[in-house]
Amino acid sequence: MDFAKLKEATLVEANLVQVLEQALETLSKRDDIDFPKYIESDIQPVMADGEQLQRVFLNLANNA
């Protein structure tokens, strides 16, 4: 990740389930892998930048 190019976060109410599912879908398409999903559906929204949060999930998966 290039920290010099990070934009300032725009905090909005983000749905973690939706952000994580989008990240898993991106990985699934890119790597042609079907990920089993065990995600609680009643997770409360958080104040976050959804785009940056998705990037965090993708980086965690890529580095796992």
mmCIF file as Biopython writes it, N, C-alpha, C and O atoms, coordinates in Angstrom:
data_model
#
loop_
_atom_site.group_PDB
_atom_site.id
_atom_site.type_symbol
_atom_site.label_atom_id
_atom_site.label_alt_id
_atom_site.label_comp_id
_atom_site.label_asym_id
_atom_site.label_entity_id
_atom_site.label_seq_id
_atom_site.pdbx_PDB_ins_code
_atom_site.Cartn_x
_atom_site.Cartn_y
_atom_site.Cartn_z
_atom_site.occupancy
_atom_site.B_iso_or_equiv
_atom_site.auth_seq_id
_atom_site.auth_asym_id
_atom_site.pdbx_PDB_model_num
ATOM 1   N N  . MET A ? 1  ? 0.848   -1.172  0.000   1.0 0.0 1  A 1 
ATOM 2   C CA . MET A ? 1  ? 0.000   0.000   0.000   1.0 0.0 1  A 1 
ATOM 3   C C  . MET A ? 1  ? 0.892   1.234   0.000   1.0 0.0 1  A 1 
ATOM 4   O O  . MET A ? 1  ? 1.868   1.313   0.746   1.0 0.0 1  A 1 
ATOM 5   N N  . ASP A ? 2  ? 0.552   2.163   -0.822  1.0 0.0 2  A 1 
ATOM 6   C CA . ASP A ? 2  ? 1.323   3.399   -0.922  1.0 0.0 2  A 1 
ATOM 7   C C  . ASP A ? 2  ? 0.676   4.455   -0.042  1.0 0.0 2  A 1 
ATOM 8   O O  . ASP A ? 2  ? -0.319  5.070   -0.425  1.0 0.0 2  A 1 
ATOM 9   N N  . PHE A ? 3  ? 1.246   4.664   1.142   1.0 0.0 3  A 1 
ATOM 10  C CA . PHE A ? 3  ? 0.654   5.585   2.105   1.0 0.0 3  A 1 
ATOM 11  C C  . PHE A ? 3  ? 0.673   7.027   1.622   1.0 0.0 3  A 1 
ATOM 12  O O  . PHE A ? 3  ? -0.153  7.828   2.059   1.0 0.0 3  A 1 
ATOM 13  N N  . ALA A ? 4  ? 1.585   7.373   0.741   1.0 0.0 4  A 1 
ATOM 14  C CA . ALA A ? 4  ? 1.665   8.744   0.241   1.0 0.0 4  A 1 
ATOM 15  C C  . ALA A ? 4  ? 0.450   9.102   -0.606  1.0 0.0 4  A 1 
ATOM 16  O O  . ALA A ? 4  ? 0.124   10.280  -0.746  1.0 0.0 4  A 1 
ATOM 17  N N  . LYS A ? 5  ? -0.216  8.116   -1.166  1.0 0.0 5  A 1 
ATOM 18  C CA . LYS A ? 5  ? -1.350  8.376   -2.049  1.0 0.0 5  A 1 
ATOM 19  C C  . LYS A ? 5  ? -2.702  8.183   -1.370  1.0 0.0 5  A 1 
ATOM 20  O O  . LYS A ? 5  ? -3.736  8.278   -2.031  1.0 0.0 5  A 1 
ATOM 21  N N  . LEU A ? 6  ? -2.717  7.917   -0.080  1.0 0.0 6  A 1 
ATOM 22  C CA . LEU A ? 6  ? -3.983  7.719   0.612   1.0 0.0 6  A 1 
ATOM 23  C C  . LEU A ? 6  ? -4.736  9.032   0.715   1.0 0.0 6  A 1 
ATOM 24  O O  . LEU A ? 6  ? -4.171  10.061  1.087   1.0 0.0 6  A 1 
ATOM 25  N N  . LYS A ? 7  ? -6.010  8.983   0.383   1.0 0.0 7  A 1 
ATOM 26  C CA . LYS A ? 7  ? -6.838  10.174  0.523   1.0 0.0 7  A 1 
ATOM 27  C C  . LYS A ? 7  ? -7.417  10.206  1.929   1.0 0.0 7  A 1 
ATOM 28  O O  . LYS A ? 7  ? -7.439  9.196   2.632   1.0 0.0 7  A 1 
ATOM 29  N N  . GLU A ? 8  ? -7.874  11.357  2.315   1.0 0.0 8  A 1 
ATOM 30  C CA . GLU A ? 8  ? -8.478  11.493  3.634   1.0 0.0 8  A 1 
ATOM 31  C C  . GLU A ? 8  ? -9.767  10.677  3.668   1.0 0.0 8  A 1 
ATOM 32  O O  . GLU A ? 8  ? -10.547 10.699  2.716   1.0 0.0 8  A 1 
ATOM 33  N N  . ALA A ? 9  ? -9.984  9.965   4.754   1.0 0.0 9  A 1 
ATOM 34  C CA . ALA A ? 9  ? -11.159 9.106   4.875   1.0 0.0 9  A 1 
ATOM 35  C C  . ALA A ? 9  ? -12.427 9.944   4.974   1.0 0.0 9  A 1 
ATOM 36  O O  . ALA A ? 9  ? -12.462 10.973  5.649   1.0 0.0 9  A 1 
ATOM 37  N N  . THR A ? 10 ? -13.462 9.483   4.288   1.0 0.0 10 A 1 
ATOM 38  C CA . THR A ? 10 ? -14.779 10.084  4.392   1.0 0.0 10 A 1 
ATOM 39  C C  . THR A ? 10 ? -15.623 9.130   5.216   1.0 0.0 10 A 1 
ATOM 40  O O  . THR A ? 10 ? -16.033 8.075   4.732   1.0 0.0 10 A 1 
ATOM 41  N N  . LEU A ? 11 ? -15.880 9.501   6.456   1.0 0.0 11 A 1 
ATOM 42  C CA . LEU A ? 11 ? -16.598 8.609   7.351   1.0 0.0 11 A 1 
ATOM 43  C C  . LEU A ? 11 ? -18.101 8.706   7.123   1.0 0.0 11 A 1 
ATOM 44  O O  . LEU A ? 11 ? -18.700 9.777   7.219   1.0 0.0 11 A 1 
ATOM 45  N N  . VAL A ? 12 ? -18.681 7.568   6.821   1.0 0.0 12 A 1 
ATOM 46  C CA . VAL A ? 12 ? -20.127 7.435   6.667   1.0 0.0 12 A 1 
ATOM 47  C C  . VAL A ? 12 ? -20.533 6.134   7.346   1.0 0.0 12 A 1 
ATOM 48  O O  . VAL A ? 12 ? -19.677 5.320   7.695   1.0 0.0 12 A 1 
ATOM 49  N N  . GLU A ? 13 ? -21.815 5.938   7.532   1.0 0.0 13 A 1 
ATOM 50  C CA . GLU A ? 13 ? -22.280 4.696   8.124   1.0 0.0 13 A 1 
ATOM 51  C C  . GLU A ? 13 ? -22.051 3.569   7.117   1.0 0.0 13 A 1 
ATOM 52  O O  . GLU A ? 13 ? -22.625 3.576   6.028   1.0 0.0 13 A 1 
ATOM 53  N N  . ALA A ? 14 ? -21.218 2.614   7.483   1.0 0.0 14 A 1 
ATOM 54  C CA . ALA A ? 14 ? -20.857 1.522   6.578   1.0 0.0 14 A 1 
ATOM 55  C C  . ALA A ? 14 ? -21.398 0.197   7.109   1.0 0.0 14 A 1 
ATOM 56  O O  . ALA A ? 14 ? -21.343 -0.077  8.308   1.0 0.0 14 A 1 
ATOM 57  N N  . ASN A ? 15 ? -21.913 -0.604  6.209   1.0 0.0 15 A 1 
ATOM 58  C CA . ASN A ? 15 ? -22.422 -1.925  6.528   1.0 0.0 15 A 1 
ATOM 59  C C  . ASN A ? 15 ? -21.265 -2.915  6.369   1.0 0.0 15 A 1 
ATOM 60  O O  . ASN A ? 15 ? -20.859 -3.220  5.247   1.0 0.0 15 A 1 
ATOM 61  N N  . LEU A ? 16 ? -20.735 -3.416  7.486   1.0 0.0 16 A 1 
ATOM 62  C CA . LEU A ? 16 ? -19.574 -4.313  7.444   1.0 0.0 16 A 1 
ATOM 63  C C  . LEU A ? 16 ? -19.846 -5.590  6.658   1.0 0.0 16 A 1 
ATOM 64  O O  . LEU A ? 16 ? -18.971 -6.082  5.946   1.0 0.0 16 A 1 
ATOM 65  N N  . VAL A ? 17 ? -21.047 -6.123  6.784   1.0 0.0 17 A 1 
ATOM 66  C CA . VAL A ? 17 ? -21.392 -7.354  6.067   1.0 0.0 17 A 1 
ATOM 67  C C  . VAL A ? 17 ? -21.294 -7.114  4.566   1.0 0.0 17 A 1 
ATOM 68  O O  . VAL A ? 17 ? -20.713 -7.918  3.838   1.0 0.0 17 A 1 
ATOM 69  N N  . GLN A ? 18 ? -21.861 -6.010  4.112   1.0 0.0 18 A 1 
ATOM 70  C CA . GLN A ? 18 ? -21.838 -5.681  2.685   1.0 0.0 18 A 1 
ATOM 71  C C  . GLN A ? 18 ? -20.412 -5.439  2.188   1.0 0.0 18 A 1 
ATOM 72  O O  . GLN A ? 18 ? -20.039 -5.911  1.114   1.0 0.0 18 A 1 
ATOM 73  N N  . VAL A ? 19 ? -19.620 -4.707  2.965   1.0 0.0 19 A 1 
ATOM 74  C CA . VAL A ? 19 ? -18.240 -4.416  2.572   1.0 0.0 19 A 1 
ATOM 75  C C  . VAL A ? 19 ? -17.430 -5.707  2.492   1.0 0.0 19 A 1 
ATOM 76  O O  . VAL A ? 19 ? -16.677 -5.910  1.540   1.0 0.0 19 A 1 
ATOM 77  N N  . LEU A ? 20 ? -17.580 -6.572  3.479   1.0 0.0 20 A 1 
ATOM 78  C CA . LEU A ? 20 ? -16.839 -7.835  3.486   1.0 0.0 20 A 1 
ATOM 79  C C  . LEU A ? 20 ? -17.286 -8.751  2.348   1.0 0.0 20 A 1 
ATOM 80  O O  . LEU A ? 20 ? -16.455 -9.400  1.713   1.0 0.0 20 A 1 
ATOM 81  N N  . GLU A ? 21 ? -18.590 -8.807  2.088   1.0 0.0 21 A 1 
ATOM 82  C CA . GLU A ? 21 ? -19.081 -9.637  0.984   1.0 0.0 21 A 1 
ATOM 83  C C  . GLU A ? 21 ? -18.555 -9.134  -0.358  1.0 0.0 21 A 1 
ATOM 84  O O  . GLU A ? 21 ? -18.233 -9.937  -1.234  1.0 0.0 21 A 1 
ATOM 85  N N  . GLN A ? 22 ? -18.465 -7.823  -0.528  1.0 0.0 22 A 1 
ATOM 86  C CA . GLN A ? 22 ? -17.918 -7.262  -1.767  1.0 0.0 22 A 1 
ATOM 87  C C  . GLN A ? 22 ? -16.438 -7.616  -1.912  1.0 0.0 22 A 1 
ATOM 88  O O  . GLN A ? 22 ? -15.975 -7.933  -3.008  1.0 0.0 22 A 1 
ATOM 89  N N  . ALA A ? 23 ? -15.704 -7.562  -0.806  1.0 0.0 23 A 1 
ATOM 90  C CA . ALA A ? 23 ? -14.284 -7.919  -0.846  1.0 0.0 23 A 1 
ATOM 91  C C  . ALA A ? 23 ? -14.121 -9.396  -1.209  1.0 0.0 23 A 1 
ATOM 92  O O  . ALA A ? 23 ? -13.268 -9.743  -2.026  1.0 0.0 23 A 1 
ATOM 93  N N  . LEU A ? 24 ? -14.933 -10.262 -0.606  1.0 0.0 24 A 1 
ATOM 94  C CA . LEU A ? 24 ? -14.854 -11.694 -0.912  1.0 0.0 24 A 1 
ATOM 95  C C  . LEU A ? 24 ? -15.242 -11.973 -2.362  1.0 0.0 24 A 1 
ATOM 96  O O  . LEU A ? 24 ? -14.657 -12.844 -3.005  1.0 0.0 24 A 1 
ATOM 97  N N  . GLU A ? 25 ? -16.221 -11.240 -2.876  1.0 0.0 25 A 1 
ATOM 98  C CA . GLU A ? 25 ? -16.621 -11.409 -4.277  1.0 0.0 25 A 1 
ATOM 99  C C  . GLU A ? 25 ? -15.486 -11.002 -5.217  1.0 0.0 25 A 1 
ATOM 100 O O  . GLU A ? 25 ? -15.239 -11.665 -6.224  1.0 0.0 25 A 1 
ATOM 101 N N  . THR A ? 26 ? -14.801 -9.914  -4.883  1.0 0.0 26 A 1 
ATOM 102 C CA . THR A ? 26 ? -13.659 -9.468  -5.682  1.0 0.0 26 A 1 
ATOM 103 C C  . THR A ? 26 ? -12.571 -10.534 -5.701  1.0 0.0 26 A 1 
ATOM 104 O O  . THR A ? 26 ? -12.038 -10.866 -6.760  1.0 0.0 26 A 1 
ATOM 105 N N  . LEU A ? 27 ? -12.242 -11.070 -4.525  1.0 0.0 27 A 1 
ATOM 106 C CA . LEU A ? 27 ? -11.221 -12.116 -4.439  1.0 0.0 27 A 1 
ATOM 107 C C  . LEU A ? 27 ? -11.660 -13.377 -5.178  1.0 0.0 27 A 1 
ATOM 108 O O  . LEU A ? 27 ? -10.859 -14.015 -5.862  1.0 0.0 27 A 1 
ATOM 109 N N  . SER A ? 28 ? -12.916 -13.726 -5.038  1.0 0.0 28 A 1 
ATOM 110 C CA . SER A ? 28 ? -13.444 -14.929 -5.674  1.0 0.0 28 A 1 
ATOM 111 C C  . SER A ? 28 ? -13.335 -14.846 -7.192  1.0 0.0 28 A 1 
ATOM 112 O O  . SER A ? 28 ? -12.931 -15.809 -7.843  1.0 0.0 28 A 1 
ATOM 113 N N  . LYS A ? 29 ? -13.694 -13.698 -7.751  1.0 0.0 29 A 1 
ATOM 114 C CA . LYS A ? 29 ? -13.609 -13.516 -9.206  1.0 0.0 29 A 1 
ATOM 115 C C  . LYS A ? 29 ? -12.161 -13.478 -9.674  1.0 0.0 29 A 1 
ATOM 116 O O  . LYS A ? 29 ? -11.811 -14.074 -10.692 1.0 0.0 29 A 1 
ATOM 117 N N  . ARG A ? 30 ? -11.327 -12.774 -8.925  1.0 0.0 30 A 1 
ATOM 118 C CA . ARG A ? 30 ? -9.932  -12.617 -9.332  1.0 0.0 30 A 1 
ATOM 119 C C  . ARG A ? 30 ? -9.174  -13.933 -9.287  1.0 0.0 30 A 1 
ATOM 120 O O  . ARG A ? 30 ? -8.420  -14.253 -10.206 1.0 0.0 30 A 1 
ATOM 121 N N  . ASP A ? 31 ? -9.374  -14.695 -8.217  1.0 0.0 31 A 1 
ATOM 122 C CA . ASP A ? 31 ? -8.600  -15.918 -8.009  1.0 0.0 31 A 1 
ATOM 123 C C  . ASP A ? 31 ? -9.366  -17.189 -8.369  1.0 0.0 31 A 1 
ATOM 124 O O  . ASP A ? 31 ? -8.839  -18.291 -8.220  1.0 0.0 31 A 1 
ATOM 125 N N  . ASP A ? 32 ? -10.606 -17.045 -8.842  1.0 0.0 32 A 1 
ATOM 126 C CA . ASP A ? 32 ? -11.461 -18.176 -9.189  1.0 0.0 32 A 1 
ATOM 127 C C  . ASP A ? 32 ? -11.549 -19.174 -8.033  1.0 0.0 32 A 1 
ATOM 128 O O  . ASP A ? 32 ? -11.358 -20.378 -8.208  1.0 0.0 32 A 1 
ATOM 129 N N  . ILE A ? 33 ? -11.845 -18.634 -6.845  1.0 0.0 33 A 1 
ATOM 130 C CA . ILE A ? 33 ? -11.973 -19.431 -5.628  1.0 0.0 33 A 1 
ATOM 131 C C  . ILE A ? 33 ? -13.339 -19.151 -5.023  1.0 0.0 33 A 1 
ATOM 132 O O  . ILE A ? 33 ? -13.790 -18.006 -4.996  1.0 0.0 33 A 1 
ATOM 133 N N  . ASP A ? 34 ? -13.996 -20.198 -4.539  1.0 0.0 34 A 1 
ATOM 134 C CA . ASP A ? 34 ? -15.273 -20.025 -3.856  1.0 0.0 34 A 1 
ATOM 135 C C  . ASP A ? 34 ? -15.010 -20.021 -2.353  1.0 0.0 34 A 1 
ATOM 136 O O  . ASP A ? 34 ? -14.619 -21.039 -1.783  1.0 0.0 34 A 1 
ATOM 137 N N  . PHE A ? 35 ? -15.225 -18.881 -1.721  1.0 0.0 35 A 1 
ATOM 138 C CA . PHE A ? 35 ? -14.985 -18.746 -0.290  1.0 0.0 35 A 1 
ATOM 139 C C  . PHE A ? 35 ? -16.242 -19.097 0.488   1.0 0.0 35 A 1 
ATOM 140 O O  . PHE A ? 35 ? -17.314 -18.566 0.199   1.0 0.0 35 A 1 
ATOM 141 N N  . PRO A ? 36 ? -16.128 -19.991 1.478   1.0 0.0 36 A 1 
ATOM 142 C CA . PRO A ? 36 ? -17.283 -20.215 2.353   1.0 0.0 36 A 1 
ATOM 143 C C  . PRO A ? 36 ? -17.469 -18.967 3.222   1.0 0.0 36 A 1 
ATOM 144 O O  . PRO A ? 36 ? -16.493 -18.379 3.688   1.0 0.0 36 A 1 
ATOM 145 N N  . LYS A ? 37 ? -18.706 -18.573 3.435   1.0 0.0 37 A 1 
ATOM 146 C CA . LYS A ? 37 ? -18.968 -17.354 4.210   1.0 0.0 37 A 1 
ATOM 147 C C  . LYS A ? 37 ? -19.772 -17.686 5.454   1.0 0.0 37 A 1 
ATOM 148 O O  . LYS A ? 37 ? -20.850 -18.275 5.375   1.0 0.0 37 A 1 
ATOM 149 N N  . TYR A ? 38 ? -19.244 -17.309 6.581   1.0 0.0 38 A 1 
ATOM 150 C CA . TYR A ? 38 ? -19.935 -17.446 7.856   1.0 0.0 38 A 1 
ATOM 151 C C  . TYR A ? 38 ? -19.931 -16.069 8.507   1.0 0.0 38 A 1 
ATOM 152 O O  . TYR A ? 38 ? -19.147 -15.801 9.418   1.0 0.0 38 A 1 
ATOM 153 N N  . ILE A ? 39 ? -20.806 -15.211 8.034   1.0 0.0 39 A 1 
ATOM 154 C CA . ILE A ? 39 ? -20.837 -13.828 8.495   1.0 0.0 39 A 1 
ATOM 155 C C  . ILE A ? 39 ? -22.163 -13.585 9.208   1.0 0.0 39 A 1 
ATOM 156 O O  . ILE A ? 39 ? -23.232 -13.836 8.651   1.0 0.0 39 A 1 
ATOM 157 N N  . GLU A ? 40 ? -22.087 -13.103 10.426  1.0 0.0 40 A 1 
ATOM 158 C CA . GLU A ? 40 ? -23.299 -12.743 11.157  1.0 0.0 40 A 1 
ATOM 159 C C  . GLU A ? 40 ? -24.018 -11.632 10.406  1.0 0.0 40 A 1 
ATOM 160 O O  . GLU A ? 40 ? -23.385 -10.669 9.976   1.0 0.0 40 A 1 
ATOM 161 N N  . SER A ? 41 ? -25.308 -11.751 10.246  1.0 0.0 41 A 1 
ATOM 162 C CA . SER A ? 41 ? -26.052 -10.753 9.475   1.0 0.0 41 A 1 
ATOM 163 C C  . SER A ? 41 ? -26.507 -9.569  10.316  1.0 0.0 41 A 1 
ATOM 164 O O  . SER A ? 41 ? -26.923 -8.547  9.770   1.0 0.0 41 A 1 
ATOM 165 N N  . ASP A ? 42 ? -26.434 -9.691  11.637  1.0 0.0 42 A 1 
ATOM 166 C CA . ASP A ? 42 ? -26.939 -8.614  12.494  1.0 0.0 42 A 1 
ATOM 167 C C  . ASP A ? 42 ? -25.828 -7.713  13.045  1.0 0.0 42 A 1 
ATOM 168 O O  . ASP A ? 42 ? -25.982 -7.128  14.118  1.0 0.0 42 A 1 
ATOM 169 N N  . ILE A ? 43 ? -24.726 -7.600  12.327  1.0 0.0 43 A 1 
ATOM 170 C CA . ILE A ? 43 ? -23.632 -6.721  12.743  1.0 0.0 43 A 1 
ATOM 171 C C  . ILE A ? 43 ? -24.065 -5.275  12.532  1.0 0.0 43 A 1 
ATOM 172 O O  . ILE A ? 43 ? -24.566 -4.913  11.468  1.0 0.0 43 A 1 
ATOM 173 N N  . GLN A ? 44 ? -23.867 -4.462  13.550  1.0 0.0 44 A 1 
ATOM 174 C CA . GLN A ? 44 ? -24.267 -3.056  13.492  1.0 0.0 44 A 1 
ATOM 175 C C  . GLN A ? 44 ? -23.365 -2.276  12.543  1.0 0.0 44 A 1 
ATOM 176 O O  . GLN A ? 44 ? -22.174 -2.570  12.443  1.0 0.0 44 A 1 
ATOM 177 N N  . PRO A ? 45 ? -23.917 -1.286  11.845  1.0 0.0 45 A 1 
ATOM 178 C CA . PRO A ? 45 ? -23.098 -0.430  10.978  1.0 0.0 45 A 1 
ATOM 179 C C  . PRO A ? 45 ? -22.051 0.321   11.801  1.0 0.0 45 A 1 
ATOM 180 O O  . PRO A ? 45 ? -22.237 0.557   12.995  1.0 0.0 45 A 1 
ATOM 181 N N  . VAL A ? 46 ? -20.964 0.687   11.156  1.0 0.0 46 A 1 
ATOM 182 C CA . VAL A ? 46 ? -19.899 1.456   11.804  1.0 0.0 46 A 1 
ATOM 183 C C  . VAL A ? 46 ? -19.638 2.712   10.987  1.0 0.0 46 A 1 
ATOM 184 O O  . VAL A ? 46 ? -19.965 2.769   9.801   1.0 0.0 46 A 1 
ATOM 185 N N  . MET A ? 47 ? -19.055 3.708   11.617  1.0 0.0 47 A 1 
ATOM 186 C CA . MET A ? 47 ? -18.657 4.917   10.904  1.0 0.0 47 A 1 
ATOM 187 C C  . MET A ? 47 ? -17.278 4.645   10.311  1.0 0.0 47 A 1 
ATOM 188 O O  . MET A ? 47 ? -16.297 4.501   11.041  1.0 0.0 47 A 1 
ATOM 189 N N  . ALA A ? 48 ? -17.209 4.577   8.993   1.0 0.0 48 A 1 
ATOM 190 C CA . ALA A ? 48 ? -15.951 4.241   8.319   1.0 0.0 48 A 1 
ATOM 191 C C  . ALA A ? 48 ? -16.029 4.664   6.861   1.0 0.0 48 A 1 
ATOM 192 O O  . ALA A ? 48 ? -17.098 4.998   6.350   1.0 0.0 48 A 1 
ATOM 193 N N  . ASP A ? 49 ? -14.887 4.644   6.208   1.0 0.0 49 A 1 
ATOM 194 C CA . ASP A ? 49 ? -14.821 4.841   4.765   1.0 0.0 49 A 1 
ATOM 195 C C  . ASP A ? 49 ? -14.913 3.445   4.158   1.0 0.0 49 A 1 
ATOM 196 O O  . ASP A ? 49 ? -13.962 2.668   4.240   1.0 0.0 49 A 1 
ATOM 197 N N  . GLY A ? 50 ? -16.041 3.126   3.556   1.0 0.0 50 A 1 
ATOM 198 C CA . GLY A ? 50 ? -16.279 1.781   3.033   1.0 0.0 50 A 1 
ATOM 199 C C  . GLY A ? 50 ? -15.242 1.329   2.031   1.0 0.0 50 A 1 
ATOM 200 O O  . GLY A ? 50 ? -14.851 0.162   2.019   1.0 0.0 50 A 1 
ATOM 201 N N  . GLU A ? 51 ? -14.789 2.253   1.184   1.0 0.0 51 A 1 
ATOM 202 C CA . GLU A ? 51 ? -13.785 1.921   0.167   1.0 0.0 51 A 1 
ATOM 203 C C  . GLU A ? 51 ? -12.460 1.538   0.819   1.0 0.0 51 A 1 
ATOM 204 O O  . GLU A ? 51 ? -11.836 0.550   0.432   1.0 0.0 51 A 1 
ATOM 205 N N  . GLN A ? 52 ? -12.035 2.315   1.800   1.0 0.0 52 A 1 
ATOM 206 C CA . GLN A ? 52 ? -10.774 2.006   2.483   1.0 0.0 52 A 1 
ATOM 207 C C  . GLN A ? 52 ? -10.910 0.738   3.318   1.0 0.0 52 A 1 
ATOM 208 O O  . GLN A ? 52 ? -9.966  -0.045  3.422   1.0 0.0 52 A 1 
ATOM 209 N N  . LEU A ? 53 ? -12.077 0.539   3.908   1.0 0.0 53 A 1 
ATOM 210 C CA . LEU A ? 53 ? -12.305 -0.663  4.700   1.0 0.0 53 A 1 
ATOM 211 C C  . LEU A ? 53 ? -12.250 -1.908  3.816   1.0 0.0 53 A 1 
ATOM 212 O O  . LEU A ? 53 ? -11.700 -2.934  4.218   1.0 0.0 53 A 1 
ATOM 213 N N  . GLN A ? 54 ? -12.814 -1.820  2.624   1.0 0.0 54 A 1 
ATOM 214 C CA . GLN A ? 54 ? -12.744 -2.948  1.692   1.0 0.0 54 A 1 
ATOM 215 C C  . GLN A ? 54 ? -11.294 -3.220  1.307   1.0 0.0 54 A 1 
ATOM 216 O O  . GLN A ? 54 ? -10.890 -4.376  1.181   1.0 0.0 54 A 1 
ATOM 217 N N  . ARG A ? 55 ? -10.516 -2.164  1.119   1.0 0.0 55 A 1 
ATOM 218 C CA . ARG A ? 55 ? -9.095  -2.316  0.792   1.0 0.0 55 A 1 
ATOM 219 C C  . ARG A ? 55 ? -8.361  -3.035  1.932   1.0 0.0 55 A 1 
ATOM 220 O O  . ARG A ? 55 ? -7.475  -3.853  1.683   1.0 0.0 55 A 1 
ATOM 221 N N  . VAL A ? 56 ? -8.728  -2.730  3.174   1.0 0.0 56 A 1 
ATOM 222 C CA . VAL A ? 56 ? -8.117  -3.405  4.332   1.0 0.0 56 A 1 
ATOM 223 C C  . VAL A ? 56 ? -8.421  -4.900  4.281   1.0 0.0 56 A 1 
ATOM 224 O O  . VAL A ? 56 ? -7.523  -5.724  4.452   1.0 0.0 56 A 1 
ATOM 225 N N  . PHE A ? 57 ? -9.689  -5.252  4.044   1.0 0.0 57 A 1 
ATOM 226 C CA . PHE A ? 57 ? -10.062 -6.668  3.970   1.0 0.0 57 A 1 
ATOM 227 C C  . PHE A ? 57 ? -9.316  -7.378  2.841   1.0 0.0 57 A 1 
ATOM 228 O O  . PHE A ? 57 ? -8.851  -8.505  3.012   1.0 0.0 57 A 1 
ATOM 229 N N  . LEU A ? 58 ? -9.204  -6.715  1.687   1.0 0.0 58 A 1 
ATOM 230 C CA . LEU A ? 58 ? -8.481  -7.316  0.556   1.0 0.0 58 A 1 
ATOM 231 C C  . LEU A ? 58 ? -7.006  -7.510  0.889   1.0 0.0 58 A 1 
ATOM 232 O O  . LEU A ? 58 ? -6.428  -8.545  0.559   1.0 0.0 58 A 1 
ATOM 233 N N  . ASN A ? 59 ? -6.397  -6.526  1.536   1.0 0.0 59 A 1 
ATOM 234 C CA . ASN A ? 59 ? -4.985  -6.647  1.921   1.0 0.0 59 A 1 
ATOM 235 C C  . ASN A ? 59 ? -4.784  -7.767  2.931   1.0 0.0 59 A 1 
ATOM 236 O O  . ASN A ? 59 ? -3.810  -8.514  2.839   1.0 0.0 59 A 1 
ATOM 237 N N  . LEU A ? 60 ? -5.692  -7.893  3.894   1.0 0.0 60 A 1 
ATOM 238 C CA . LEU A ? 60 ? -5.587  -8.983  4.872   1.0 0.0 60 A 1 
ATOM 239 C C  . LEU A ? 60 ? -5.657  -10.338 4.173   1.0 0.0 60 A 1 
ATOM 240 O O  . LEU A ? 60 ? -4.874  -11.237 4.481   1.0 0.0 60 A 1 
ATOM 241 N N  . ALA A ? 61 ? -6.578  -10.486 3.249   1.0 0.0 61 A 1 
ATOM 242 C CA . ALA A ? 61 ? -6.717  -11.755 2.529   1.0 0.0 61 A 1 
ATOM 243 C C  . ALA A ? 61 ? -5.498  -12.029 1.652   1.0 0.0 61 A 1 
ATOM 244 O O  . ALA A ? 61 ? -5.024  -13.163 1.580   1.0 0.0 61 A 1 
ATOM 245 N N  . ASN A ? 62 ? -4.993  -10.998 0.992   1.0 0.0 62 A 1 
ATOM 246 C CA . ASN A ? 62 ? -3.822  -11.177 0.127   1.0 0.0 62 A 1 
ATOM 247 C C  . ASN A ? 62 ? -2.580  -11.563 0.916   1.0 0.0 62 A 1 
ATOM 248 O O  . ASN A ? 62 ? -1.722  -12.284 0.408   1.0 0.0 62 A 1 
ATOM 249 N N  . ASN A ? 63 ? -2.479  -11.091 2.146   1.0 0.0 63 A 1 
ATOM 250 C CA . ASN A ? 63 ? -1.293  -11.352 2.960   1.0 0.0 63 A 1 
ATOM 251 C C  . ASN A ? 63 ? -1.444  -12.569 3.865   1.0 0.0 63 A 1 
ATOM 252 O O  . ASN A ? 63 ? -0.521  -12.909 4.606   1.0 0.0 63 A 1 
ATOM 253 N N  . ALA A ? 64 ? -2.597  -13.223 3.810   1.0 0.0 64 A 1 
ATOM 254 C CA . ALA A ? 64 ? -2.829  -14.386 4.683   1.0 0.0 64 A 1 
ATOM 255 C C  . ALA A ? 64 ? -2.092  -15.604 4.156   1.0 0.0 64 A 1 
ATOM 256 O O  . ALA A ? 64 ? -2.165  -16.677 4.754   1.0 0.0 64 A 1 
#
